[in-house]
Each structure stands twice: as C-alpha cells, then as structure tokens.
C-alpha cells in the first residue's frame, strides 16, 4: 500500500486482513482530450454475431407470478412526543 505523508509517498507492507481508509482524491475522473475523442469517432466498430462467440442466449429464468405489494395503511398524527412514545410502546411494541 502507498500512503501520502508530509515528505512524499510511503510504501507500507501490511499483513492481511487489514483496514484501509481513503481520501477524496481516490475517485478523480480522467477526462479524454479532444484529439482522442476525434480519433475514437473515426475508429471502426467490429460487429460480431452471438453464434460466432459460442454463447447460449436462451432464457434461463421464468416468471412464476407477479403481484402488487399490499396497500399501506394511513399513518396516525400525534400531538406530542409523549403520545408518540406511548403509541410506540403500547401499540407497536417497538420500544
């Protein structure tokens, strides 16, 4: 692993398993230059048949049944935090 320190970069050998964190610069995009974009427009695209690649494209999944989810019940408006806590304790049993 290479990490950034005050004096430059430091290479560290770690025993696995190890926890590694990253910073914001890990995901910087690389933008294509205009000349490379123009070259890519001119490059031909090779088209190949699936049969030439030897790939079986027959469907392997079957749909047994499709149903809509159950309708949600309307919520209950509470006037205070105490009423909310009592409803959660008594009716829902989650506290």
C-alpha distance (Angstrom), angle and dihedral (degrees) to the residues before:
residue distance angle dihedral
X1 . . .
X2 3.79 . .
X3 3.78 120.2 .
X4 3.77 132.9 -175.4
X5 3.81 117.8 -115.5
X6 3.81 133.4 171.1
X7 3.79 93.4 -89.1
X8 3.82 97.4 45.4
X9 3.80 130.7 -82.3
X10 3.80 127.3 -14.3
X11 3.80 124.0 -160.4
X12 3.81 113.5 -145.4
X13 3.83 128.8 -170.4
X14 3.82 112.7 -144.9
X15 3.78 133.3 -166.4
X16 3.78 111.6 -127.2
X17 2.99 133.6 -85.5
X18 3.79 95.3 50.0
X19 3.80 136.8 158.6
X20 3.82 114.7 -127.0
X21 3.80 126.4 -176.7
X22 3.80 127.7 -163.3
X23 3.79 138.1 -153.2
X24 3.79 134.0 -132.7
X25 3.80 97.1 -86.0
X26 3.80 93.6 67.4
X27 3.80 94.1 87.9
X28 3.82 102.8 44.4
X29 3.82 109.4 145.9
X30 3.78 120.7 -126.2
X31 3.78 110.1 -135.2
X32 3.80 121.3 -148.2
X33 3.76 116.3 -121.2
X34 3.80 120.8 -121.1
X35 3.84 94.9 -110.5
X36 3.81 90.7 53.0
X37 3.81 91.0 49.2
X38 3.80 90.3 52.5
X39 3.83 91.0 48.6
X40 3.81 90.3 50.7
X41 3.83 90.9 53.0
X42 3.80 91.0 56.8
X43 3.80 96.8 45.2
X44 3.84 112.6 103.5
X45 3.80 119.8 -121.0
X46 3.80 115.3 -132.6
X47 3.81 111.6 -136.8
X48 3.79 117.8 -154.7
X49 3.79 131.8 -175.9
X50 3.78 118.6 -119.2
X51 3.80 89.6 -127.0
X52 3.82 89.6 59.5
X53 3.81 90.0 57.3
X54 3.81 93.4 50.8
X55 3.80 95.0 -124.7
X56 3.81 122.4 149.8
X57 3.81 108.6 -137.7
X58 3.82 97.5 179.2
X59 3.82 111.5 132.7
X60 3.80 112.7 -98.8
X61 3.80 98.6 -174.8
X62 3.79 128.2 70.3
X63 3.78 126.0 -163.0
X64 3.80 109.4 -128.8
X65 3.79 100.6 -179.0
X66 3.80 140.2 -13.9
X67 3.81 119.5 -155.8
X68 3.77 134.3 169.2
X69 3.80 117.9 -113.7
X70 3.80 118.7 -103.2
X71 3.79 116.6 -85.5
X72 3.79 114.0 -99.0
X73 3.76 118.6 -118.5
X74 3.78 119.4 -120.2
X75 3.78 116.4 -95.4
X76 3.79 126.1 -116.2
X77 3.79 121.9 -119.5
X78 3.80 115.0 -137.2
X79 3.77 126.1 -161.7
X80 3.82 100.6 -148.4
X81 3.77 144.1 15.4
X82 3.82 90.8 -109.2
X83 3.81 90.7 56.9
X84 3.81 90.3 48.3
X85 3.80 91.7 51.7
X86 3.80 92.5 48.0
X87 3.83 91.5 50.3
X88 3.81 91.1 49.1
X89 3.83 91.2 49.3
X90 3.80 100.5 41.2
X91 3.79 107.4 29.5
X92 3.80 105.1 25.4
X93 3.80 98.4 28.8
X94 3.79 93.2 -147.4
X95 3.80 98.5 125.1
